[in-house]
Amino acid sequence: MIASRLDGFIVEVGVDVQALLRLDADLNDFVEDVFVSLRRKGWQERCSCYLTGLMLDGQRKSVQPMAERLDEANEQSLQHFLANTPWDPVPVRQRLARRMHKVINPSAWVFDDTGFIKDGRMSPCVARQYTGTAGKITNCQVATTLHLATDQESCPINWRLFMPESWDPSSPKASADVIQRRAAAGIPDDEHHRPKWQLALQCVDEALSWGLPPPPVAVADSGYGDSGEFRHGLTRGDIPYAVQISPTLTVLPATATRTTPPYSGRGPRPKPRYEQRGQSVKDHIMALGSKRAARITWRTGSQQRHGEPQPITSRFVFCRVLQADAGTRSVHKGQDLPECWLIAEWPARAKQPTRYWLCTLPANTRKTRLIQACKQRWRVEHDYRELKTSLGLDHYEGRKWAGWHHHVTLVAAAHGFLTWLRHHPKATVSE
C-alpha cells in the first residue's frame, strides 16, 4: 500500500523501489500481527490504510485530508470504520504492548496525561479543565496514558479518557443535558467519573493481565504521585515507583518512633501513633540544608559542545523518610508507615529545592539509578511531540467514544511500527 501510494515520490527523489516494497510488506506483517483480532473482511485493510495515512506527510491527520492524500475513493467507509465499526481496541493494545515490550525492553512504565483541545461541547468528555498541553484551563479532553519507556524510546500501550463530573449522570455537577450528550457520543453506561490516579491503576491492572512482566519502576508526575492511594496501589502490585510530589506532602524521618499509649482498661484501645509530628517535604529538606546535596550526572543530553554531546547534571538531596500524608495514613491504619527515599533537586545557587520525589527502589540503590528513574518522564514528553505533530494524535474530529479509542489505538500502532523500524534499519527506505 505504501509503495502504491508513493509512486510519484519514488520518481522524484529516486527512492530504492525494492526498499519501499519491503517497507510495504513489513507494514502488512505488522498489521496482521497487531490487528489479528479484527477478523471481519476488510478491517485489517482499513487499519493498514489508516496507519499509512498517519505516517505520510501532511498537516492534518483527520479522515478527510488523509483520504485525499491516499487517493482513497471511499472516504465514508474509512470514517465508518473509525467511528462506527464495533471492533474492540483492547486486544489490539494487548498485542501491541506484548510486541513492543520485546522491542523496547522497558526500564520503566511511565504514567502521563495529555490534552486534546476542542471546540464545542459534544465530543465525549470535553469540558473546561486544566491541561498541561495548553498550560491553562481550556475546552478540551484529557487522557491518562501508560507508556513503556527507556531513555532512547517509548511507546504508549494503554489509554483512558478522563470523564469530568459534568459528564457523569450520578454526579451533582452533571450538566442538564448529560444523558443526551452521552447517548449522542455512544458512551457506555458503566463509564463514570474517576480520578486520574484510579484510571492509571486500571491501566496497570489491565497491562498485567495481558501477561506483561511488572516494570523495574513506575514513574509519574505529582498529579498521580500526590495520591497515597495511587502509590499504595503500585506497592500492592509489587511495583516500585519514583513519583514526583508536591512540596506540601507530609513525611516523617525514617527514625521516627511508633508507640502505643497505655491502655486504661476502659473503652477502645488507643491506636498506635508516632511520637514525632509530620512535616512537609520542603521543610524536611530545608532543615537538612543544601550542603547535603550531591551532584549527579544521569544521562547525556542532545545539546553539543565542540561536537560532543553534553552530560546532564544537577544537585540532589537524598534521605530516607516515612510517608505520612493523610492518604497513606488512611490506607495504613494501625500499621507501620511505609519507608522510602525522599529526593529533592536543589540546583546550585537556588535558594530552595525545585522538585521532590518519593521512590521505593531499595535502600542500597545507586544514587545515579535513583535519579535516572525520577527523570524517566522526559522521554514520554519528547515522544508526545511526535505523536501529535507527526502522527495526528489530537487530530480526531469525530464525536464518538468508540471513534476516539479507535483513533488513539491506531496512532499508538503507527508509533509502534516506526519504533520497530528504528530497530530494523534494513526495513527503512534508503535514498
C-alpha positions as CSV (number, residue, x, y, z in Angstrom):
1,M,0.0,0.0,0.0
2,I,2.8,2.5,0.9
3,A,4.6,1.7,-2.3
4,S,1.4,2.1,-4.5
5,R,0.6,5.5,-2.8
6,L,4.1,6.9,-3.2
7,D,4.9,6.1,-6.9
8,G,5.3,9.8,-7.6
9,F,7.6,10.2,-4.7
10,I,9.8,7.4,-5.9
11,V,10.3,9.1,-9.3
12,E,11.0,12.5,-7.7
13,V,13.7,11.5,-5.2
14,G,14.9,8.2,-6.5
15,V,13.9,6.1,-3.5
16,D,15.0,2.5,-3.8
17,V,11.9,0.7,-5.1
18,Q,12.8,-2.6,-3.5
19,A,13.3,-1.0,-0.1
20,L,9.9,0.7,-0.4
21,L,8.2,-2.5,-1.3
22,R,9.9,-4.2,1.6
23,L,8.6,-1.5,3.8
24,D,5.1,-2.1,2.5
25,A,5.5,-5.8,3.3
26,D,6.8,-5.0,6.8
27,L,3.7,-2.9,7.4
28,N,1.4,-5.6,6.2
29,D,3.1,-8.1,8.5
30,F,2.9,-5.7,11.4
31,V,-0.9,-5.1,10.8
32,E,-1.6,-8.8,10.5
33,D,0.1,-9.4,13.9
34,V,-1.1,-6.4,15.9
35,F,-4.7,-6.4,14.5
36,V,-5.1,-10.2,14.4
37,S,-8.3,-9.8,16.5
38,L,-10.0,-8.0,13.6
39,R,-11.5,-10.9,11.7
40,R,-14.1,-9.3,9.5
41,K,-13.3,-8.9,5.8
42,G,-11.6,-5.6,5.0
43,W,-11.0,-4.5,8.6
44,Q,-7.2,-5.1,8.5
45,E,-7.0,-3.4,5.1
46,R,-8.7,-0.4,6.7
47,C,-6.2,-0.4,9.5
48,S,-3.3,-0.5,7.1
49,C,-4.8,2.3,5.1
50,Y,-5.3,4.4,8.2
51,L,-1.8,3.8,9.5
52,T,-0.4,4.7,6.1
53,G,-2.3,8.0,6.2
54,L,-1.0,8.8,9.7
55,M,2.6,8.2,8.7
56,L,2.6,10.1,5.4
57,D,3.4,13.8,5.4
58,G,0.5,16.2,5.8
59,Q,-0.6,18.9,8.3
60,R,-3.9,17.3,9.2
61,K,-4.4,13.6,10.0
62,S,-8.2,13.5,10.2
63,V,-10.1,11.2,7.9
64,Q,-10.9,13.6,5.0
65,P,-7.4,15.0,4.3
66,M,-5.8,11.6,4.8
67,A,-8.3,10.1,2.3
68,E,-7.3,12.7,-0.2
69,R,-3.6,12.1,0.2
70,L,-4.2,8.4,0.0
71,D,-6.3,8.8,-3.1
72,E,-8.9,6.9,-1.1
73,A,-12.1,6.7,-3.2
74,N,-14.4,5.8,-0.3
75,E,-13.8,8.4,2.4
76,Q,-17.1,7.4,4.1
77,S,-16.1,3.8,4.6
78,L,-12.9,4.9,6.3
79,Q,-14.9,7.2,8.5
80,H,-17.4,4.5,9.3
81,F,-14.6,2.0,10.2
82,L,-13.1,4.5,12.6
83,A,-16.3,5.8,14.3
84,N,-18.9,3.1,14.0
85,T,-17.4,-0.3,13.4
86,P,-17.7,-2.4,16.6
87,W,-14.1,-3.6,16.8
88,D,-12.6,-3.8,20.3
89,P,-9.3,-1.8,20.8
90,V,-8.3,-3.7,23.9
91,P,-7.0,-6.9,22.2
92,V,-5.1,-4.6,19.7
93,R,-3.5,-2.8,22.6
94,Q,-2.6,-6.1,24.3
95,R,-1.0,-7.4,21.1
96,L,0.9,-4.1,20.6
97,A,2.1,-4.0,24.2
98,R,3.5,-7.5,24.1
99,R,5.2,-6.9,20.8
100,M,6.7,-3.5,21.9
101,H,7.8,-4.9,25.2
102,K,10.1,-7.3,23.3
103,V,11.3,-4.4,21.1
104,I,11.9,-1.8,23.8
105,N,12.8,-3.9,26.8
106,P,11.4,-1.0,29.0
107,S,13.3,0.3,32.0
108,A,10.1,1.9,33.3
109,W,6.4,2.3,32.9
110,V,5.5,6.0,32.7
111,F,2.1,7.4,33.5
112,D,1.2,10.7,32.0
113,D,-1.8,12.6,30.7
114,T,-2.3,14.8,27.7
115,G,-5.0,17.2,26.4
116,F,-6.9,17.4,23.2
117,I,-8.1,20.9,22.5
118,K,-11.7,21.0,21.2
119,D,-14.3,23.4,20.0
120,G,-17.9,22.9,21.1
121,R,-19.2,20.6,23.9
122,M,-20.4,17.4,22.1
123,S,-17.1,15.4,21.8
124,P,-17.1,12.7,24.5
125,C,-15.8,14.0,27.9
126,V,-15.0,17.5,26.6
127,A,-15.1,20.2,29.3
128,R,-13.3,23.3,30.5
129,Q,-10.5,21.8,32.5
130,Y,-6.8,22.2,33.0
131,T,-4.3,20.5,30.6
132,G,-0.6,20.8,30.6
133,T,-0.8,20.8,26.7
134,A,-2.2,24.4,26.9
135,G,-0.8,25.2,30.3
136,K,-4.2,26.6,31.4
137,I,-7.9,25.8,31.8
138,T,-9.4,25.4,28.4
139,N,-12.1,23.5,26.5
140,C,-10.5,20.0,26.0
141,Q,-10.5,16.3,26.5
142,V,-7.9,14.8,28.8
143,A,-6.5,11.2,28.5
144,T,-4.5,9.2,31.0
145,T,-1.8,7.1,29.3
146,L,0.6,4.3,30.2
147,H,3.9,4.0,28.3
148,L,6.7,1.5,28.0
149,A,9.9,3.6,28.2
150,T,13.6,3.7,28.1
151,D,15.9,6.8,27.7
152,Q,16.0,6.1,24.0
153,E,12.3,5.5,23.2
154,S,8.8,4.9,24.4
155,C,5.5,3.6,23.2
156,P,2.0,4.3,24.6
157,I,0.2,1.0,25.3
158,N,-2.9,1.9,27.2
159,W,-5.4,4.8,27.3
160,R,-8.2,6.1,29.5
161,L,-10.3,9.1,28.6
162,F,-10.9,11.1,31.7
163,M,-14.6,11.8,32.4
164,P,-15.3,15.2,34.1
165,E,-18.1,15.2,36.6
166,S,-20.2,17.2,34.2
167,W,-20.4,14.0,32.0
168,D,-21.4,11.7,34.9
169,P,-25.2,11.4,35.5
170,S,-24.6,10.3,39.1
171,S,-22.7,13.5,39.9
172,P,-24.4,16.6,41.3
173,K,-22.2,18.5,38.9
174,A,-23.7,16.8,35.8
175,S,-24.9,19.1,33.1
176,A,-28.6,19.2,32.4
177,D,-28.3,17.5,29.1
178,V,-25.8,14.9,30.1
179,I,-28.0,12.0,29.2
180,Q,-28.5,13.3,25.7
181,R,-24.8,14.1,25.2
182,R,-23.7,10.7,26.4
183,A,-26.2,9.0,24.1
184,A,-25.0,11.0,21.1
185,A,-21.4,10.2,21.9
186,G,-22.1,6.5,22.5
187,I,-20.6,6.4,26.0
188,P,-21.2,3.1,27.7
189,D,-23.5,3.2,30.8
190,D,-20.8,1.8,33.1
191,E,-18.4,4.7,32.4
192,H,-18.3,7.3,35.2
193,H,-16.1,10.0,36.7
194,R,-13.0,8.5,38.2
195,P,-9.9,10.4,39.4
196,K,-6.9,10.1,37.1
197,W,-4.8,8.1,39.5
198,Q,-7.6,5.5,39.5
199,L,-7.6,5.4,35.7
200,A,-3.8,4.9,35.9
201,L,-4.2,1.9,38.2
202,Q,-6.8,0.4,35.8
203,C,-4.2,0.7,33.0
204,V,-1.7,-1.2,35.3
205,D,-4.1,-4.0,36.2
206,E,-5.1,-4.4,32.5
207,A,-1.4,-4.4,31.4
208,L,-0.5,-7.1,34.0
209,S,-3.5,-9.2,32.9
210,W,-2.0,-9.1,29.4
211,G,1.0,-11.0,30.6
212,L,3.4,-8.1,30.7
213,P,6.0,-8.5,33.5
214,P,5.9,-5.8,36.2
215,P,8.2,-2.9,35.4
216,P,11.5,-2.2,37.1
217,V,10.0,1.1,38.2
218,A,6.8,3.1,37.7
219,V,7.2,6.9,37.1
220,A,4.6,9.7,37.3
221,D,4.3,13.4,38.0
222,S,2.7,14.9,41.1
223,G,-0.8,14.7,39.6
224,Y,-0.5,11.0,40.4
225,G,2.3,10.9,43.0
226,D,0.4,13.1,45.5
227,S,-2.2,10.3,45.8
228,G,-1.5,7.9,48.6
229,E,-4.0,5.5,47.1
230,F,-2.1,5.5,43.8
231,R,1.2,4.9,45.5
232,H,-0.3,2.1,47.6
233,G,-1.9,0.5,44.5
234,L,1.5,0.2,42.9
235,T,3.1,-1.2,46.1
236,R,0.2,-3.7,46.3
237,G,1.2,-4.9,42.8
238,D,4.8,-5.2,43.9
239,I,5.8,-2.3,41.5
240,P,8.5,0.1,42.8
241,Y,7.9,3.7,41.9
242,A,9.6,7.0,41.6
243,V,6.9,9.7,41.6
244,Q,7.1,13.4,41.7
245,I,5.2,15.0,44.6
246,S,4.2,18.5,45.8
247,P,6.4,20.3,48.4
248,T,3.5,20.2,50.9
249,L,3.2,16.4,51.1
250,T,3.9,15.2,54.7
251,V,6.6,12.9,55.8
252,L,8.3,11.7,59.0
253,P,12.0,10.9,59.5
254,A,12.8,7.2,58.9
255,T,13.9,7.1,62.6
256,A,10.5,8.2,63.9
257,T,9.4,6.0,66.8
258,R,6.0,4.3,66.8
259,T,4.4,3.9,70.2
260,T,1.1,2.7,71.7
261,P,-0.3,4.8,74.6
262,P,-1.1,2.8,77.8
263,Y,-4.5,1.2,78.0
264,S,-6.6,2.1,81.0
265,G,-8.9,-0.9,80.6
266,R,-11.9,1.2,79.7
267,G,-13.2,2.0,76.2
268,P,-11.5,1.2,73.0
269,R,-7.8,0.5,73.0
270,P,-5.7,3.5,71.9
271,K,-4.3,3.5,68.4
272,P,-0.5,3.3,67.8
273,R,1.0,6.6,66.9
274,Y,4.3,8.2,66.1
275,E,6.0,10.4,68.7
276,Q,7.0,13.0,66.1
277,R,4.7,15.1,64.0
278,G,5.0,15.0,60.3
279,Q,6.3,18.0,58.3
280,S,6.2,19.0,54.6
281,V,8.8,17.5,52.4
282,K,10.0,21.1,51.7
283,D,10.5,21.8,55.4
284,H,12.2,18.5,55.9
285,I,14.7,19.1,53.1
286,M,15.3,22.7,54.0
287,A,16.1,21.6,57.6
288,L,18.8,19.2,56.1
289,G,20.3,22.1,54.1
290,S,21.8,22.5,50.7
291,K,25.2,21.2,51.9
292,R,23.6,17.7,51.8
293,A,23.2,18.0,48.1
294,A,25.3,15.7,45.8
295,R,26.0,16.4,42.1
296,I,24.6,13.6,39.9
297,T,25.1,13.1,36.2
298,W,22.4,10.7,34.9
299,R,22.4,10.8,31.1
300,T,23.8,12.5,28.0
301,G,21.7,15.3,26.6
302,S,21.1,16.4,23.0
303,Q,23.0,19.7,23.2
304,Q,26.5,19.5,21.9
305,R,29.7,21.4,22.6
306,H,32.7,21.1,20.3
307,G,30.9,18.3,18.6
308,E,30.4,16.3,21.7
309,P,27.0,15.7,23.5
310,Q,26.9,17.3,26.9
311,P,26.1,15.4,30.1
312,I,23.0,16.4,32.1
313,T,23.8,17.1,35.8
314,S,22.2,18.7,38.8
315,R,22.4,18.6,42.6
316,F,20.1,16.4,44.7
317,V,19.4,15.7,48.4
318,F,18.7,12.1,49.4
319,C,17.2,10.9,52.7
320,R,15.1,8.1,54.0
321,V,11.6,9.0,55.3
322,L,8.2,7.6,56.3
323,Q,5.3,8.6,54.2
324,A,2.9,10.4,56.5
325,D,0.3,12.1,54.3
326,A,-3.4,11.7,55.0
327,G,-4.0,9.3,52.2
328,T,-1.1,7.0,53.3
329,R,-2.2,7.1,57.0
330,S,-5.7,6.2,55.9
331,V,-4.5,3.2,54.0
332,H,-2.1,2.0,56.8
333,K,-4.3,2.4,59.8
334,G,-2.8,0.6,62.7
335,Q,0.2,-0.3,60.7
336,D,3.8,1.0,60.3
337,L,4.0,3.8,57.7
338,P,5.9,2.8,54.6
339,E,9.6,3.9,54.4
340,C,11.1,5.2,51.1
341,W,13.5,7.6,49.5
342,L,12.8,11.3,49.6
343,I,14.7,13.0,46.8
344,A,14.9,16.8,46.2
345,E,16.5,18.5,43.3
346,W,18.4,21.6,44.6
347,P,20.3,23.3,41.8
348,A,23.4,25.3,42.6
349,R,22.7,28.9,43.6
350,A,19.0,28.1,44.1
351,K,17.6,29.2,47.5
352,Q,15.4,26.1,47.8
353,P,14.7,22.8,46.0
354,T,12.8,22.9,42.7
355,R,11.4,19.3,42.6
356,Y,10.6,16.5,45.0
357,W,10.1,12.7,44.5
358,L,9.2,9.7,46.6
359,C,11.0,6.5,45.5
360,T,10.6,2.9,46.7
361,L,13.6,1.4,45.0
362,P,15.7,-0.4,47.6
363,A,17.7,1.5,50.1
364,N,21.0,0.3,48.6
365,T,20.2,1.6,45.1
366,R,22.9,3.7,43.5
367,K,22.0,7.4,43.6
368,T,22.5,7.7,39.8
369,R,20.0,5.0,39.3
370,L,17.5,6.8,41.6
371,I,17.8,10.0,39.5
372,Q,17.5,8.1,36.2
373,A,14.2,6.7,37.5
374,C,12.9,10.0,38.7
375,K,13.8,11.7,35.4
376,Q,12.4,9.0,33.1
377,R,9.3,11.0,32.2
378,W,11.3,13.2,29.8
379,R,11.2,10.5,27.1
380,V,7.4,10.4,27.0
381,E,7.1,14.2,26.9
382,H,9.5,14.1,23.9
383,D,7.6,11.4,22.1
384,Y,4.3,13.2,22.7
385,R,5.6,15.8,20.2
386,E,6.0,13.0,17.6
387,L,2.6,11.6,18.4
388,K,0.8,14.9,18.0
389,T,3.0,16.7,15.4
390,S,3.8,13.9,13.1
391,L,1.1,11.2,13.7
392,G,-2.0,13.3,14.4
393,L,-2.8,12.1,17.9
394,D,-5.0,15.1,18.6
395,H,-6.5,15.5,15.1
396,Y,-9.5,13.2,15.5
397,E,-12.6,15.3,14.6
398,G,-15.3,12.7,15.4
399,R,-17.7,12.9,18.4
400,K,-17.9,9.2,19.2
401,W,-16.5,7.4,22.3
402,A,-15.6,4.4,20.2
403,G,-14.0,6.5,17.5
404,W,-11.7,8.3,19.9
405,H,-10.5,5.0,21.3
406,H,-10.0,3.6,17.8
407,H,-8.0,6.6,16.7
408,V,-5.6,6.7,19.7
409,T,-5.1,2.9,19.4
410,L,-4.2,3.3,15.7
411,V,-1.9,6.2,16.4
412,A,-0.2,4.1,19.0
413,A,0.2,1.3,16.5
414,A,1.7,3.7,13.9
415,H,4.1,4.9,16.6
416,G,5.0,1.4,17.5
417,F,5.6,0.5,13.9
418,L,8.0,3.4,13.5
419,T,9.8,2.4,16.7
420,W,10.1,-1.1,15.4
421,L,11.6,0.3,12.1
422,R,14.3,2.0,14.1
423,H,15.3,-1.3,15.5
424,H,15.3,-2.8,12.0
425,P,17.2,-0.3,9.8
426,K,17.2,-2.8,6.9
427,A,13.5,-2.1,6.6
428,T,13.8,1.7,6.2
429,V,13.6,3.5,2.9
430,S,17.1,4.4,1.5
431,E,17.5,7.4,-0.7
